[in-house]
């Protein structure tokens, strides 16, 4: 009898764990569906939350470009969000490809010919 109760309790805990963990993933996906181009960063953060990673902030001819990313830790899903002058201009699933920028280091001249 104890063994049956223990098995039922274990199954209940397993069910609750799977259900609660999957809610977080669906929650991020469903929240992203609420985004609209032109939203401010504050509006996006109020929808998606404050747990984002700041990827970059650069000045471009059109103004200030800021890129942040949201991700869930369970399945590794991520979304990249871009703002131009504090307005949402782009979002997509995944993170941008980041190729290293080549750096040219000049070779010092010895001064002797």
FILUM-511878 format. One line per field, with one value per atom (N, C-alpha, C): residue number from 1; residue in one letter; atom name; y, z, x. Coordinates in pm, whole numbers, m for minus. Atoms other than C-alpha are relative to their C-alpha. Layout:
REM residues N
i (NUM; ...)
aa (A; ...)
at (CA; ...)
north (Y; ...)
up (Z; ...)
east (X; ...)
This chain:
REM residues 113
i (1; 1; 1; 2; 2; 2; 3; 3; 3; 4; 4; 4; 5; 5; 5; 6; 6; 6; 7; 7; 7; 8; 8; 8; 9; 9; 9; 10; 10; 10; 11; 11; 11; 12; 12; 12; 13; 13; 13; 14; 14; 14; 15; 15; 15; 16; 16; 16; 17; 17; 17; 18; 18; 18; 19; 19; 19; 20; 20; 20; 21; 21; 21; 22; 22; 22; 23; 23; 23; 24; 24; 24; 25; 25; 25; 26; 26; 26; 27; 27; 27; 28; 28; 28; 29; 29; 29; 30; 30; 30; 31; 31; 31; 32; 32; 32; 33; 33; 33; 34; 34; 34; 35; 35; 35; 36; 36; 36; 37; 37; 37; 38; 38; 38; 39; 39; 39; 40; 40; 40; 41; 41; 41; 42; 42; 42; 43; 43; 43; 44; 44; 44; 45; 45; 45; 46; 46; 46; 47; 47; 47; 48; 48; 48; 49; 49; 49; 50; 50; 50; 51; 51; 51; 52; 52; 52; 53; 53; 53; 54; 54; 54; 55; 55; 55; 56; 56; 56; 57; 57; 57; 58; 58; 58; 59; 59; 59; 60; 60; 60; 61; 61; 61; 62; 62; 62; 63; 63; 63; 64; 64; 64; 65; 65; 65; 66; 66; 66; 67; 67; 67; 68; 68; 68; 69; 69; 69; 70; 70; 70; 71; 71; 71; 72; 72; 72; 73; 73; 73; 74; 74; 74; 75; 75; 75; 76; 76; 76; 77; 77; 77; 78; 78; 78; 79; 79; 79; 80; 80; 80; 81; 81; 81; 82; 82; 82; 83; 83; 83; 84; 84; 84; 85; 85; 85; 86; 86; 86; 87; 87; 87; 88; 88; 88; 89; 89; 89; 90; 90; 90; 91; 91; 91; 92; 92; 92; 93; 93; 93; 94; 94; 94; 95; 95; 95; 96; 96; 96; 97; 97; 97; 98; 98; 98; 99; 99; 99; 100; 100; 100; 101; 101; 101; 102; 102; 102; 103; 103; 103; 104; 104; 104; 105; 105; 105; 106; 106; 106; 107; 107; 107; 108; 108; 108; 109; 109; 109; 110; 110; 110; 111; 111; 111; 112; 112; 112; 113; 113; 113)
aa (X; X; X; X; X; X; X; X; X; X; X; X; X; X; X; X; X; X; X; X; X; X; X; X; X; X; X; X; X; X; X; X; X; X; X; X; X; X; X; X; X; X; X; X; X; X; X; X; X; X; X; X; X; X; X; X; X; X; X; X; X; X; X; X; X; X; X; X; X; X; X; X; X; X; X; X; X; X; X; X; X; X; X; X; X; X; X; X; X; X; X; X; X; X; X; X; X; X; X; X; X; X; X; X; X; X; X; X; X; X; X; X; X; X; X; X; X; X; X; X; X; X; X; X; X; X; X; X; X; X; X; X; X; X; X; X; X; X; X; X; X; X; X; X; X; X; X; X; X; X; X; X; X; X; X; X; X; X; X; X; X; X; X; X; X; X; X; X; X; X; X; X; X; X; X; X; X; X; X; X; X; X; X; X; X; X; X; X; X; X; X; X; X; X; X; X; X; X; X; X; X; X; X; X; X; X; X; X; X; X; X; X; X; X; X; X; X; X; X; X; X; X; X; X; X; X; X; X; X; X; X; X; X; X; X; X; X; X; X; X; X; X; X; X; X; X; X; X; X; X; X; X; X; X; X; X; X; X; X; X; X; X; X; X; X; X; X; X; X; X; X; X; X; X; X; X; X; X; X; X; X; X; X; X; X; X; X; X; X; X; X; X; X; X; X; X; X; X; X; X; X; X; X; X; X; X; X; X; X; X; X; X; X; X; X; X; X; X; X; X; X; X; X; X; X; X; X; X; X; X; X; X; X; X; X; X; X; X; X)
at (N; CA; C; N; CA; C; N; CA; C; N; CA; C; N; CA; C; N; CA; C; N; CA; C; N; CA; C; N; CA; C; N; CA; C; N; CA; C; N; CA; C; N; CA; C; N; CA; C; N; CA; C; N; CA; C; N; CA; C; N; CA; C; N; CA; C; N; CA; C; N; CA; C; N; CA; C; N; CA; C; N; CA; C; N; CA; C; N; CA; C; N; CA; C; N; CA; C; N; CA; C; N; CA; C; N; CA; C; N; CA; C; N; CA; C; N; CA; C; N; CA; C; N; CA; C; N; CA; C; N; CA; C; N; CA; C; N; CA; C; N; CA; C; N; CA; C; N; CA; C; N; CA; C; N; CA; C; N; CA; C; N; CA; C; N; CA; C; N; CA; C; N; CA; C; N; CA; C; N; CA; C; N; CA; C; N; CA; C; N; CA; C; N; CA; C; N; CA; C; N; CA; C; N; CA; C; N; CA; C; N; CA; C; N; CA; C; N; CA; C; N; CA; C; N; CA; C; N; CA; C; N; CA; C; N; CA; C; N; CA; C; N; CA; C; N; CA; C; N; CA; C; N; CA; C; N; CA; C; N; CA; C; N; CA; C; N; CA; C; N; CA; C; N; CA; C; N; CA; C; N; CA; C; N; CA; C; N; CA; C; N; CA; C; N; CA; C; N; CA; C; N; CA; C; N; CA; C; N; CA; C; N; CA; C; N; CA; C; N; CA; C; N; CA; C; N; CA; C; N; CA; C; N; CA; C; N; CA; C; N; CA; C; N; CA; C; N; CA; C; N; CA; C; N; CA; C; N; CA; C; N; CA; C; N; CA; C; N; CA; C; N; CA; C; N; CA; C; N; CA; C; N; CA; C; N; CA; C; N; CA; C; N; CA; C)
north (m120; 0; 126; m115; 239; 20; m6; 155; 64; m58; 245; 149; m142; 578; 73; m60; 648; 18; m9; 574; 110; m105; 800; 138; m127; 1076; 38; m25; 1043; 45; m38; 1059; 139; m133; 1364; 107; m96; 1543; 12; m2; 1447; 79; m73; 1575; 150; m142; 1905; 64; m53; 1952; 23; m13; 1891; 112; m103; 2112; 139; m132; 2403; 40; m32; 2383; 38; m30; 2383; 131; m127; 2683; 116; m107; 2901; 17; m5; 2813; 56; m50; 2866; 144; m136; 3183; 98; m88; 3340; 7; 2; 3230; 81; m73; 3367; 149; m142; 3693; 68; m58; 3749; 31; m24; 3726; 132; m128; 4043; 120; m111; 4251; 62; m76; 4519; 96; m97; 4725; 138; m135; 5074; 10; m4; 4974; 55; m48; 5144; m116; 104; 4944; m26; 16; 5007; m85; 80; 4862; m147; 138; 4553; m68; 57; 4498; m25; 25; 4532; m125; 121; 4249; m123; 117; 4017; m16; 9; 4099; 60; m67; 4232; m94; 95; 3915; m20; 6; 3991; 20; m21; 3998; 114; m114; 4319; m43; 48; 4223; 110; m108; 4554; 130; m133; 4925; 74; m68; 5108; 120; m118; 5444; m29; 16; 5415; 133; m127; 5696; 36; m26; 5657; 32; m25; 5689; m109; 100; 5456; m135; 136; 5082; m83; 83; 4856; m139; 139; 4476; m71; 79; 4262; m139; 137; 3892; m56; 75; 3688; m148; 144; 3316; m75; 88; 3032; m100; 87; 2811; m147; 140; 2489; m62; 56; 2436; 79; m77; 2702; 89; m90; 2900; 143; m139; 3262; 90; m102; 3580; 120; m121; 3875; 115; m117; 4217; 121; m117; 4533; 126; m131; 4895; 102; m114; 5200; 123; m119; 5522; m34; 45; 5334; m52; 57; 5196; m138; 137; 4825; m1; 6; 4771; m142; 136; 4397; m95; 110; 4072; m129; 130; 3716; m107; 113; 3372; m28; 29; 3289; 123; m111; 3506; 28; m34; 3692; m73; 57; 3532; 108; m98; 3703; m48; 33; 3666; 97; m91; 3806; 106; m110; 4142; m9; 9; 4121; 128; m113; 4345; m3; m9; 4462; 67; m55; 4514; 37; m40; 4719; m56; 50; 4575; 120; m117; 4827; m9; m7; 4939; 12; m5; 4891; 132; m128; 5219; m15; 25; 5058; m56; 48; 5011; m75)
up (0; 0; 0; m5; 91; m134; 128; m233; m108; 98; m441; 24; m31; m260; m38; 36; m310; m151; 146; m683; m50; 41; m716; 34; m40; m525; m96; 93; m749; m136; 128; m1063; 5; m18; m928; m4; m2; m858; m141; 136; m1203; m93; 82; m1369; 27; m37; m1179; m53; 46; m1265; m151; 146; m1637; m40; 32; m1646; 29; m37; m1464; m85; 83; m1664; m141; 137; m1997; m7; m1; m1894; m27; 21; m1889; m147; 142; m2247; m80; 72; m2378; 36; m43; m2176; m81; 78; m2354; m145; 137; m2695; m15; 10; m2626; 27; m26; m2488; m122; 119; m2799; m106; 97; m3006; 26; m33; m2828; m48; 44; m2967; m128; 119; m3226; m34; 43; m3431; 49; m49; m3291; 151; m146; m2925; 56; m66; m2689; 74; m77; m2499; 131; m125; m2180; m20; 29; m2339; m24; 25; m2461; 131; m128; m2118; 89; m82; m1955; m47; 53; m2183; 29; m7; m2176; 133; m128; m1837; m4; m13; m1711; m10; 4; m1743; m144; 134; m2074; 5; 13; m2190; m98; 86; m2335; m94; 96; m2656; m56; 57; m2805; m1; 19; m2831; m88; 93; m3129; m62; 70; m3297; m149; 145; m3659; m59; 58; m3907; 33; m28; m3830; 147; m143; m3452; 85; m93; m3156; m22; 21; m3222; 122; m119; m2919; m25; 18; m2924; 134; m122; m2635; m38; 28; m2609; 122; m103; m2409; m30; 23; m2358; 118; m108; m2162; 24; m36; m1978; m20; 7; m2017; m136; 134; m2394; m86; 77; m2507; m106; 96; m2709; 32; m24; m2755; m106; 91; m2915; 7; 8; m3032; m31; 10; m3000; m32; 38; m3172; 5; m10; m3102; m74; 60; m3307; 60; m70; m3109; 94; m102; m2837; m57; 62; m3086; m55; 48; m3168; m153; 146; m3527; m52; 47; m3538; 119; m94; m3345; m77; 67; m3441; 99; m83; m3292; m23; 8; m3217; 33; m25; m3169; m128; 124; m3438; m10; 21; m3592; 33; m41; m3436; m45; 49; m3648; 62; m58; m3491; m101; 85; m3629; m12; 13; m3777; 48; m49; m3611; m69; 68; m3810; 95; m88; m3596; m86; 84; m3769; 55; m38; m3768; 13; m17; m3623; m93; 86; m3854; 87; m79; m3730; m20; 25; m3883; m74; 72; m4046; m138; 137; m4423; m48)
east (83; 0; 87; m89; 282; 70; m71; 459; m89; 93; 149; m14; 10; 113; 128; m127; 482; 11; m2; 453; m93; 94; 147; 57; m59; 325; 112; m110; 632; m54; 59; 416; m62; 58; 234; 110; m111; 565; 61; m54; 697; m92; 97; 379; 7; m7; 397; 128; m128; 764; m1; 4; 714; m96; 99; 405; 54; m50; 568; 119; m116; 891; m42; 42; 712; m78; 73; 501; 93; m95; 811; 36; m34; 899; m116; 117; 549; m27; 24; 527; 85; m85; 826; m48; 50; 697; m129; 127; 349; 19; m26; 489; 60; m63; 701; m106; 108; 381; m72; 64; 264; 81; m85; 552; m52; 38; 481; 112; m100; 723; m37; 24; 762; m16; 10; 724; 131; m121; 968; 65; m69; 1228; m74; 74; 1032; m125; 119; 717; 36; m44; 906; 39; m42; 1061; m120; 120; 719; m74; 63; 595; 87; m88; 900; 72; m68; 1050; 140; m129; 1381; 120; m113; 1590; 49; m56; 1759; 151; m144; 2119; 23; m32; 2258; 111; m98; 2440; 88; m80; 2547; m77; 55; 2490; 101; m90; 2636; m69; 51; 2599; 8; 6; 2490; m48; 44; 2412; m145; 142; 2039; m27; 20; 2090; 65; m53; 2152; m67; 50; 2115; 37; m22; 2074; m57; 43; 2049; 2; 10; 1927; m51; 46; 1843; m70; 72; 1596; 19; m10; 1639; m59; 44; 1487; 111; m111; 1731; m32; 38; 1535; 32; m18; 1541; 98; m97; 1787; m61; 63; 1533; 42; m37; 1633; m61; 52; 1506; 92; m80; 1712; m94; 88; 1547; 88; m79; 1677; m85; 63; 1591; 85; m67; 1679; m63; 49; 1649; m115; 96; 1454; m132; 120; 1197; 33; m20; 1159; m3; m8; 1274; 14; m21; 1346; 3; m19; 1313; m5; m2; 1386; 44; m40; 1435; 147; m143; 1797; 81; m91; 2100; 77; m69; 2291; 134; m134; 2597; 101; m100; 2891; 137; m133; 3202; 99; m98; 3516; 42; m44; 3621; 151; m146; 3971; 68; m78; 4226; 135; m129; 4527; 98; m104; 4835; 119; m113; 5103; 131; m133; 5454; 92; m88; 5699; 122; m119; 5978; 122; m123; 6330; 75; m66; 6441; 131; m126; 6746; m32; 20; 6755; 117)
